[in-house]
Amino acid sequence: MQRPTRWIGLMALAAQLVASGAARADDTLKLAIGQRGNWETAIAEIGSRAGIFKKHGLTLELTYTAGAGETLQTVISGAVDIGVGVGTAGVMSAFAKGAPVRVIGSATVGSDDLYWYVKADTPMHSLKEATEKTTIAYSTAGSSTNLLVLGLIKTYNLKSQPTRTGSPPATLTAVMSSQVDVGWAAPPFGLKELNEGKIRIVARGSEVLSTRNQTVRTVIVNAGRLAKDKPVIARFMRAYTESLDYMYANPEALKHYKDFSNIDEALAKKAMTEFYTRAALDPYRIEGLDAVMADAIALNFLKAPLSKEELSELFQVPEAKK
């Protein structure tokens, strides 16, 4: 009678080992993501819905913010582990002030996706026509839209008023109700209104020429979580990259996108093909940091360039899996 008892005991022990191994692999990461519904910031959402992060032993808890400024502060506070879509200059500024934040990837290179618009019945056809009374929207302080509005004002020697408006939906409401003159958006948001002739584009982010080959937005992590769990963060970036590949290779991604964003698949596909290239969203593509710092200094985000040692400390992008 001892043998069956012995085998039952061994089987129970094996089950416990398997369960404990699964528990160790199933890590939870909390994310703050700017602008719910943007194609660029949908990677974690779509990857989760497709089961990609789960395959890598990760469970994601996603929170959406009104913009990069909120996302950055949430990561700094430790309320979340990772932030997606945070302006590079804003991150540099926070880091220079001692904030516990590190960059683990690029969210996007270039700024042609961001655009500024007016109501269709507004006389303005170009931002160059803006006056000192014109209010120009950006999302939150420290965001890439904040930096770009300041850059557009400098580029065209304007005296217009930068105005914080939050998310694209809130901004559209502010524009259509004449609370702000010039709104901002990123595709696919606004494409429906453009097609219907309700709004008209008057400027693009790429008009700030220095940003064209810059990593303008980043994926960031709380420094404490990175120090504690580097392998987990590296695994997250591998799953993030696989999710991005899935978005550009599998038609099911557009269905997942529509399910959570309520944005028509045709508009999403138009945004993906005309405004966001896979190369621009490559998380391992870090470019133009000297230009980012020069712009950040010119626009009072930084007092001085970060040193090579500081950049090495700030940018801790895991190696891409070969």
C-alpha positions as CSV (number, residue, x, y, z in Angstrom):
1,M,0.0,0.0,0.0
2,Q,3.0,2.3,0.3
3,R,3.7,2.5,-3.5
4,P,0.4,4.2,-4.4
5,T,0.7,6.6,-1.5
6,R,4.2,7.4,-2.6
7,W,3.2,8.1,-6.2
8,I,0.3,10.3,-5.1
9,G,2.7,12.3,-3.0
10,L,5.1,12.7,-5.9
11,M,2.3,13.7,-8.2
12,A,1.1,16.3,-5.7
13,L,4.6,17.7,-5.4
14,A,5.0,17.9,-9.1
15,A,1.7,19.8,-9.4
16,Q,2.9,22.2,-6.8
17,L,6.2,22.8,-8.6
18,V,4.3,23.4,-11.9
19,A,1.9,25.8,-10.2
20,S,4.7,27.7,-8.5
21,G,6.6,28.0,-11.8
22,A,3.5,29.3,-13.5
23,A,3.0,31.9,-10.7
24,R,6.6,33.1,-11.1
25,A,6.2,33.5,-14.8
26,D,2.9,35.4,-14.6
27,D,4.1,38.9,-13.7
28,T,1.7,41.9,-13.5
29,L,2.7,45.3,-14.9
30,K,0.7,48.4,-14.5
31,L,0.7,50.8,-17.5
32,A,-0.4,54.4,-18.0
33,I,-1.1,55.2,-21.6
34,G,-1.7,58.6,-23.1
35,Q,-4.7,59.2,-25.4
36,R,-7.0,56.1,-25.5
37,G,-7.8,55.3,-29.1
38,N,-4.6,56.5,-30.8
39,W,-3.1,53.8,-33.1
40,E,0.4,54.5,-31.8
41,T,-0.6,53.9,-28.1
42,A,-2.8,50.9,-28.8
43,I,0.0,48.4,-28.9
44,A,-0.4,47.1,-25.3
45,E,-4.2,46.9,-25.6
46,I,-4.2,45.0,-28.9
47,G,-1.3,42.8,-27.8
48,S,-3.2,41.9,-24.6
49,R,-6.4,41.1,-26.5
50,A,-4.5,38.9,-28.9
51,G,-2.9,37.0,-26.0
52,I,0.7,38.0,-26.9
53,F,1.6,39.4,-23.4
54,K,0.0,36.4,-21.7
55,K,2.2,34.2,-23.9
56,H,5.2,36.0,-22.5
57,G,4.0,35.4,-18.9
58,L,2.7,39.0,-18.4
59,T,-0.6,40.4,-17.3
60,L,-1.1,44.1,-18.0
61,E,-3.3,46.5,-16.1
62,L,-4.0,49.5,-18.4
63,T,-5.0,53.0,-17.4
64,Y,-5.5,55.7,-19.9
65,T,-4.6,59.4,-19.3
66,A,-5.3,62.7,-21.0
67,G,-1.7,63.1,-22.2
68,A,2.0,62.5,-21.6
69,G,2.2,64.9,-18.6
70,E,-0.3,62.9,-16.6
71,T,1.4,59.6,-17.8
72,L,4.8,60.8,-16.7
73,Q,3.7,61.9,-13.3
74,T,1.9,58.6,-12.7
75,V,5.1,56.7,-13.5
76,I,7.2,59.0,-11.3
77,S,4.9,58.5,-8.4
78,G,5.1,54.7,-8.7
79,A,1.4,54.3,-9.1
80,V,2.2,52.5,-12.4
81,D,5.3,50.7,-13.6
82,I,5.4,51.8,-17.3
83,G,4.2,54.8,-19.3
84,V,3.6,54.8,-23.0
85,G,3.7,57.8,-25.4
86,V,5.6,60.3,-23.2
87,G,7.4,63.2,-24.9
88,T,11.2,62.8,-24.9
89,A,11.9,66.3,-23.8
90,G,9.5,66.0,-20.9
91,V,11.2,62.8,-19.7
92,M,14.6,64.4,-20.0
93,S,13.4,67.4,-18.0
94,A,12.0,65.2,-15.3
95,F,15.2,63.1,-15.1
96,A,17.4,66.2,-14.9
97,K,15.4,67.2,-11.8
98,G,16.0,63.8,-10.2
99,A,12.8,62.0,-11.1
100,P,12.9,58.2,-10.8
101,V,12.2,57.5,-14.5
102,R,14.0,55.6,-17.2
103,V,13.4,55.2,-21.0
104,I,13.1,51.6,-22.2
105,G,12.0,52.2,-25.8
106,S,10.9,54.6,-28.4
107,A,7.1,55.2,-28.9
108,T,7.6,57.1,-32.2
109,V,10.2,58.8,-34.4
110,G,9.0,61.9,-36.2
111,S,5.9,64.0,-35.7
112,D,3.9,63.9,-39.0
113,D,1.1,62.0,-37.2
114,L,0.2,65.0,-35.0
115,Y,-1.8,67.8,-36.7
116,W,-3.6,71.0,-35.7
117,Y,-6.9,72.0,-37.1
118,V,-9.7,74.6,-37.1
119,K,-13.4,74.5,-37.7
120,A,-14.2,74.5,-41.4
121,D,-15.9,77.9,-41.3
122,T,-12.8,79.6,-39.8
123,P,-10.9,81.9,-42.2
124,M,-7.5,80.5,-41.2
125,H,-6.0,78.1,-43.7
126,S,-2.4,78.0,-42.3
127,L,-1.1,78.4,-38.7
128,K,1.1,81.1,-40.2
129,E,-2.0,83.3,-40.1
130,A,-2.5,83.0,-36.3
131,T,-2.4,86.2,-34.3
132,E,-1.6,87.0,-30.7
133,K,-5.2,86.3,-29.8
134,T,-5.2,82.8,-31.3
135,T,-5.3,79.9,-28.8
136,I,-3.5,76.8,-29.9
137,A,-4.2,73.5,-28.2
138,Y,-1.8,71.0,-26.6
139,S,-2.6,68.0,-24.4
140,T,-0.7,68.3,-21.1
141,A,2.4,70.1,-19.8
142,G,5.6,68.3,-20.8
143,S,3.9,66.3,-23.7
144,S,5.2,66.2,-27.2
145,T,2.2,68.3,-28.3
146,N,3.3,70.9,-25.7
147,L,6.8,70.9,-27.2
148,L,5.5,71.0,-30.8
149,V,3.1,73.9,-30.2
150,L,6.0,75.9,-28.7
151,G,8.1,74.8,-31.8
152,L,5.4,75.9,-34.2
153,I,5.1,79.3,-32.5
154,K,8.8,79.7,-32.7
155,T,9.0,78.5,-36.4
156,Y,6.4,81.0,-37.6
157,N,7.4,83.8,-35.1
158,L,3.9,83.8,-33.6
159,K,2.7,85.4,-30.4
160,S,-0.3,83.0,-30.0
161,Q,-1.4,81.4,-26.8
162,P,-0.6,77.7,-26.1
163,T,-3.7,76.3,-24.3
164,R,-3.9,73.0,-22.5
165,T,-7.0,71.0,-23.6
166,G,-6.3,67.4,-22.7
167,S,-7.4,64.5,-25.0
168,P,-8.4,64.7,-28.7
169,P,-12.2,64.3,-27.9
170,A,-12.0,67.0,-25.2
171,T,-10.1,69.2,-27.7
172,L,-12.6,68.7,-30.5
173,T,-15.4,69.8,-28.1
174,A,-13.4,72.9,-27.2
175,V,-12.8,73.8,-30.8
176,M,-16.4,73.2,-32.0
177,S,-17.7,75.2,-29.1
178,S,-15.2,78.0,-29.8
179,Q,-13.5,77.7,-26.5
180,V,-10.2,77.3,-28.3
181,D,-9.3,78.4,-31.9
182,V,-6.9,75.6,-33.0
183,G,-7.2,72.0,-31.9
184,W,-4.8,69.1,-32.0
185,A,-5.3,65.5,-32.8
186,A,-3.6,62.3,-34.0
187,P,-5.1,59.8,-36.4
188,P,-7.4,58.1,-36.6
189,F,-9.1,60.6,-34.4
190,G,-10.5,63.5,-36.4
191,L,-10.3,61.7,-39.8
192,K,-14.1,61.3,-39.8
193,E,-14.6,65.0,-39.2
194,L,-12.0,65.8,-41.9
195,N,-13.8,63.6,-44.4
196,E,-17.1,65.2,-43.5
197,G,-15.7,68.7,-44.0
198,K,-16.2,69.8,-40.4
199,I,-12.6,70.6,-39.7
200,R,-9.6,71.7,-41.7
201,I,-5.9,71.0,-41.0
202,V,-3.7,74.1,-40.7
203,A,-0.4,72.6,-39.4
204,R,1.4,69.3,-38.9
205,G,4.0,68.5,-36.3
206,S,6.6,67.8,-39.0
207,E,6.6,71.6,-39.8
208,V,8.9,71.8,-36.7
209,L,11.7,70.5,-39.0
210,S,14.1,69.4,-36.3
211,T,11.6,66.7,-35.0
212,R,11.5,64.7,-38.3
213,N,14.3,62.3,-37.3
214,Q,13.8,62.5,-33.5
215,T,12.5,60.0,-31.1
216,V,9.7,62.4,-30.0
217,R,7.8,60.1,-27.7
218,T,9.1,57.2,-25.5
219,V,8.1,54.2,-23.4
220,I,9.2,54.8,-19.8
221,V,9.5,52.8,-16.6
222,N,9.7,53.7,-12.9
223,A,13.4,53.4,-12.0
224,G,12.7,51.4,-8.9
225,R,10.7,48.7,-10.8
226,L,13.4,48.5,-13.5
227,A,16.1,48.0,-10.9
228,K,14.1,45.3,-9.2
229,D,12.8,43.5,-12.3
230,K,15.0,44.1,-15.3
231,P,14.2,40.6,-16.8
232,V,10.5,41.3,-16.5
233,I,10.8,44.7,-18.2
234,A,12.9,43.1,-21.0
235,R,10.2,40.5,-21.5
236,F,7.6,43.3,-21.7
237,M,9.6,45.0,-24.5
238,R,9.8,41.7,-26.4
239,A,6.0,41.2,-26.1
240,Y,5.5,44.9,-27.0
241,T,7.5,44.5,-30.2
242,E,5.7,41.3,-31.1
243,S,2.4,43.0,-30.6
244,L,3.5,45.8,-32.9
245,D,4.4,43.3,-35.6
246,Y,1.0,41.7,-35.1
247,M,-0.7,45.0,-35.7
248,Y,0.9,45.4,-39.1
249,A,0.7,41.8,-40.2
250,N,-2.6,40.4,-39.0
251,P,-6.0,41.8,-40.1
252,E,-7.5,40.6,-36.8
253,A,-5.6,43.5,-35.1
254,L,-8.0,46.1,-36.7
255,K,-10.9,44.2,-35.3
256,H,-9.4,44.3,-31.8
257,Y,-8.7,48.0,-32.3
258,K,-12.3,48.7,-33.3
259,D,-13.6,46.8,-30.3
260,F,-11.9,49.0,-27.8
261,S,-11.7,52.3,-29.6
262,N,-15.1,52.3,-31.5
263,I,-13.2,53.7,-34.5
264,D,-14.2,52.4,-37.9
265,E,-11.7,49.8,-39.3
266,A,-11.4,51.8,-42.6
267,L,-10.3,54.9,-40.7
268,A,-7.9,52.9,-38.6
269,K,-6.4,51.4,-41.7
270,K,-6.1,54.8,-43.3
271,A,-4.3,56.1,-40.1
272,M,-2.0,53.0,-40.1
273,T,-1.0,53.3,-43.8
274,E,-0.8,57.1,-44.1
275,F,0.3,58.4,-40.8
276,Y,2.1,55.6,-38.8
277,T,4.7,53.4,-40.4
278,R,6.0,50.3,-38.6
279,A,9.5,51.8,-38.8
280,A,8.4,55.0,-37.1
281,L,7.0,53.0,-34.1
282,D,10.0,50.7,-33.8
283,P,10.6,50.6,-30.0
284,Y,14.3,50.0,-30.4
285,R,14.8,53.0,-32.7
286,I,16.3,55.8,-30.6
287,E,17.3,58.8,-32.8
288,G,18.2,62.4,-32.7
289,L,18.8,62.9,-29.0
290,D,21.2,65.8,-29.5
291,A,18.4,67.6,-31.5
292,V,15.9,66.7,-28.8
293,M,18.1,68.3,-26.2
294,A,18.7,71.4,-28.4
295,D,15.0,71.9,-28.8
296,A,14.3,71.2,-25.1
297,I,16.9,73.9,-24.1
298,A,15.5,76.4,-26.7
299,L,12.0,75.9,-25.4
300,N,13.0,75.9,-21.7
301,F,12.4,72.2,-21.0
302,L,16.1,71.8,-20.1
303,K,18.7,74.2,-18.7
304,A,21.7,72.3,-20.2
305,P,22.3,69.1,-22.3
306,L,22.5,65.8,-20.5
307,S,25.9,64.4,-20.4
308,K,26.8,61.0,-22.0
309,E,26.7,59.4,-18.6
310,E,23.3,60.9,-17.8
311,L,22.0,59.7,-21.2
312,S,23.3,56.3,-20.6
313,E,21.6,56.2,-17.2
314,L,18.3,57.6,-18.6
315,F,18.1,55.4,-21.7
316,Q,18.1,51.8,-20.7
317,V,16.5,50.1,-23.7
318,P,16.8,46.3,-23.4
319,E,18.5,44.5,-26.2
320,A,16.3,43.4,-29.0
321,K,15.9,39.6,-29.1
322,K,17.7,38.2,-32.1
